[in-house]
Amino acid sequence: MIISSSTDYREAAKRRLPPFLFHYIDGGAYAEHTLRRNVGDLSDLALRQRILKSVGNVDISTTLFGEELSMPVALAPVGLTGMFARRGEVQAAQAAASKKLPFTLSTVSVCPIEEVQSQVSRPIWFQLYVLKDRGFMKNALERAWAAGIRTLVFTVDMPVPGARYRDAHSGMSGPNAAARRMVQAVTHPAWAYDVGLMGRPHDLGNISAYRGQKTALGDYIGWLGANFDPSIGWGDLEWIREFWKGPMIIKGILDPEDARDAVRFGADGIVVSNHGGRQLDGVLSSARATPMIAEAVKGELTILADSGIRSGLDVVRMIAQGADGVLIGRAFIYALATAGRKGVENLLDIMTKEMRVAMTLTGAKTVREISRESLVREIEKPLALAAE
């Protein structure tokens, strides 16, 4: 199969992965309206093509939180990344580091903090959820800092898990889930050997390190449900802000007033995000929410955005909407599932080329020159044909 885009990687991943894993990463909450809007609203943003603008030596590099990046992209935190390829968090982190980009390790990763950070040449980012078990949170923060991690991504849009109907149908959850997953593994031998056999141990590495015992993947959904904390408010995060001396990013902002609260709290950055359409179905897409949030807080902190970004063109679109950079999730997981580290590196190369083309043809020499002027503000509707 010829791979030329993230869409190609999605199709390849669908063939390689057991259905319970493919639908876990591919699906969203409820009827998946927001999941579709994330992609559709972003692709509907028309880029404004310009000509003869003397755009030579396009520079797509940027600086985020004191880090020089080859382009304004970071790999987002994705739970269970290590189930999509052998020690998947390590491979994805190595791919990102090779391209001078950040990788964000999820709280619910298969590979623990220490394993991942020890295998890469630059500090990774670490993502933490709001949890009832404050002892776990403190332990995770201490371990991350001791490992050399300095950028914390604090996810706040998951006080309760969203209802993901696909998971019940696919075997990720629901009746006889373990047996169904076993049958699927047997019928996908390439994955079963690479990950099922050679990718062990299969547990939640960061949680197991804290508990001192294995936390099996079968406990994943139950552990999340039991430990998310819907009662938390901004005041409950003060101890984390005081403890964590590096950049702190609040992930899961969709409303301008919440963005202003993040500024007042002292966050260094935010991620405009609806959790990839995996939480509350029917909310705004990130593409639509970003301009309002940028209008409210642009320049007061760093604005990142995720959800629906599948290409270098999408990166340009989201920056034109007011973001300083983006996080990609599903796109890199599809590539990782297909070809491991090499797949992620190739995807990032593809996105680099796509960004360069988009910037050249919109007249932007640098990332800073991407703006609302890079988009067509209003597309005229075609005139109705006169009745004969």
N, C-alpha and C positions, 0 to 999 in steps of 0.2 A: 504493500500500500504506500502511495506517495503521500508524505506529510508536508503540507504547506501552510497549515493554520491550526488554531486551537480546535476548530470544528473537526478537523481530521483526527486530532488526538482524542476527542470525545468519542468518535465512532470506534476507534481502535481500543480505547479503554472499555467501552461497552462490550466488545467481544471478549476481551481478556479477563475481565473481572467477574466473579460470582455476582449474580443479580443483587444480593443483599447489600454488597458494597457499592456497586454502581449506582443503585437508586438512593443509597444513603447520601452520596456526594452530589448526585444529580438533582435530587428532589427538593421540595420546599414545604411550607406549612399549608394545611387545609387544601383549598382548591388551586393553590399555586398561582394566584393572580399576580401577586407582587413579584414572584420569581420571574414571570414572563415580562412584567413591566420593567424590571431592572434592565433586561436586555433590549426590549423594544424601545423604551423611551430614550435610551442612550443611542441606539442605532438610528433613531429618527432625527437626531440632531444633525443638521446638514452643515458640513464644513464649507467655508467660503473660499473657493479656489481663486487664487490671484496669479497673474502672469508678469514676467519681466520685472521681478522684484529684487533681482541681484542677490539671490539667496545661495551663497556659497559657504562651504565649511559649516554645515548645520551642527550645532552643539546641543545634544540632548542630555547632557550631564546636569546634575543639580546637587545641592547640599541640603540635607534634612537632619536636624538635631545634631549638628556638628559633624556629620558623616558625609564624605564626598561619595556620591553615587553616580554610576555610569548612565542612569536614566531615572526618572522620578517614579520608581516602582519598587515595592517590597512584596515579599511573599507573605500572605496572610496566615494567621493561625488556623489550622484545620485539625480538628480532633481525629484521632486514629490514623494519622498520615502513615504510620508504620505498617498499616494493614494493606496499603495500596502498592507497596513495593518493599523489598527486603530492607529492613531498618530504614524505612522511607524518610523519616525526619532527618537522618544523617545525610542521605543522598540529596535531598532537596536543599539542605543547608549548604552542602558542598557546591551544588550547582549555583546557588545564589552568590556565594562567596567568590566563585570563579569569575562571575560577571560584575563583581563589586556592588552587590545589592544585599539588602538585609533579608534574613529569614526569620520569621516569628514562630517560636515554639509554643504550641498549645499547652494549656494546663493538662488536658487529657490526651497527651501524646503517648505513643507506645514506647519510644525511646526517652529516657530521663534526661534532665538538664545536663548533667555531667557528661554523659555519653556524647550528646550532640555537640556541645561546645568544644569538647576535646578533639573533635574530628574536623574542625574548620579553622580557617586562617584569620577570621575576623569575628568580633563579637556578634552574636545573634541577638535578637530581641526576644523578650519573654512575655507571654500573655497570661493574665490571671483573671479568674472569675470572682465575682462577689459570692462568698460561700459562708454557710453557717459555722463551719469549723474554722475559727480564726487561727487555731494552732497550725492547721495545714497551710493557711495563707502565709503566716509568718515564716514557717519552715521553708516554703517555696521561695519566698522573697530572699531569705538569707542564703539559700543554696544558689539561687541565680546570681546574686551579687558576688558570692565567693567564687563562682565559676568565671567571673569577668564580664557578665552581662550588665549593661548600664541603661538600656532602654526598656521601659515597662509599658505594655499595652494592657490597659485595664478594661475588660469587657463588662458593660453595665446594662445591656439590653436583653439579658437572659435571667430575670428573676424567677421565671418558671420556664420549663421547656415548652416550645411550641408543639402543636399537634401535627405530626408528620405522617400522613396516612400511607404514604408509599412504604415506609419502614415496616408497617404491619403486614402489608401485602407481599413484600419482598423476602421476609424472613429475618430482617434485622431485629424485629420485635414481634410480639404476638404469639399465638398458640404454636407449640412445637417448633419454636424458632431455632433451637440448637440443632435439631434433626434436619430441618430444612437447610440450614447453612452447611451442614456436613455433606448433604447430597449435592448441593451446588459446588462445593469445593472439589468433589470427586469428578464432576463433569467439566471442570476448568483446570486441567492438569498442570498447565504452565504456571498459573498462579499458585496452585496447591504446592508445587515443588519450591518455587522461588520464595514465596511468603509463608505459606502454611507450614512447610517443613523447615526451610533454611532461615526463615525470618524470626524465629523464636528468640526470646520469650515473648509471648503475646499477652501482655498485660498493660495496665496503665502505669507506666514507669514512674512518674512523679508521685503518684498517690501511693504506690507500693513502697517507694523509698521512705515516705513519711510513716506509713503504717507498720513497716517492718515485715510485711507479708505480701504475697502476690494478690493483686486486685485484678481478677480475670475480666476479660472483655464481656463475659456474660453479666457482670455486675455494672457495666457501663451506664446503661439507662437508669437503673435503680439508684446508683450512687449519685448521679446528677440530680435526679428528682428529689432525693433526700437532703441534698446539701445546698441547693440554690436558696437564696434568701430574699423573698419579696419585700421584707420589712425594712431593708436598708435605705438610708438617705445620704445626702452629701456629707452630713456631719460625721457619719460612720466611716468615711474614707480618710478623715484627717490624719489618723495614725499612720496610714500608708503613705500619705504625702510627706509626713514628717520623717518616716523611716527611709523612704526611697530617695536617694540623693541625685539620681540621674533623671533624664527626661521621662515624663509620665504622660501617656497618651490615653485619653478616654474614648473608648470605641463603642459606638452604638447611638450616635446623636442623629436625630432626624428633625428636631424642632429648633428654631432660632433661639428661643428662650432657654432651652437646655444648653445650647452652645454658650450663651452668656453666663449661665451658671458655671460652666466649665472654666471660663475665664476667671470668674470670681473665686473659684476653688483654687486656682493656681496651676491648672494643667498646662503643659507645654504644647500639647497638640490634641486634636480630636480626630476621630474617624467618622465621617458621615456614612452611616451604614444601617441597613435593616436586616443584618445578619444573613445576607444572601437570600432574603425571602423565606427564611426558615423559622421565623418567630410569629409575628402578627401579620396574617395575610390581609391585604387590602390597604396597607399603608403606602405612603409615597415611595416611589423609586428613589434611589440615591441621586440619579441624574436630575430629578426634579427638585429634590430637597437641597442640593448643594448650593445653587445660586442664592437662595434665601438665607442660608447659614453664612455664606461668604459675605453677603451684604451686612450681616449683623456683627461679625467678629473678624473679618479679614484684617490681617496685620497685627492682631492681638495674640494670636497663637498660630501654630501650623495646622493647616486643614488638609487632612487626607480623606480619601473616599474609597469605598469598595462597593461590591454588589453589581454584577452585570458586565464587568470589564473582561472582554475576551480578546482584544487585539491592541496593537499600537495605536490604531485610529481611535479606539475608545479611550486610551490614555490621554490623547490630545483633546478629545471632546470633554472629558471630565475636568481637565485643567482649564479649558476654556470656560467651564461652568463655575470656576472659582477655587478648585482644589489646588494645593501645592504639590501633591503627589497622590499615588493610588496604591492600594493593596489588591493583589490578585489571589484568588482562592481556587475555585473550580478549575480554571484554565491550567494552572500548574499541576493540579492533582491528576487531571486527564493525561498530561504528558508524563508525569512520574509513573503512573500505572502502566503506561505503554512501554516506556523505555528507560525508566529509572533516571539517574542523574543526567545521562546524555539527552534524554527526552526533555528535561526541564531546561537544560542549557540551550538546546535547539529552539525551544519555544521562546526563550528570552532573546535569542538571536533574531527570530522571526519578528518579534514585537519591536526590537530595535530598528529593523529595516522599515517596518510599517510606520513607526514614529518619524523616521527621517523623511520618508516620502510625504507623509501628511504635513509635516512642518515646511518642507520645501514648497509644496503646492499651495500652502496657505500663507506663505511669505514670512514665516517665523524662523529667525536664525537661532534663537535660544529658547529655552523653556520659559523664561521670563516674558518673552514676546508673545506667547500664546495667551489670548484673551477672548473676551466676548466678541471682539472684532474678527476672530477666527471662525465664527459661526454665522450662518445666514439667520438673521433674527426672525424673519417671517417668510414662509414659503407661500407664494401666491397660489391660490386655487385655480385650476384650469377653467377658462370661461366655458359656460354651457353653450352647446351648439344651438344656433337659432333654428327654430322650427321652420321647416319648409312650407 
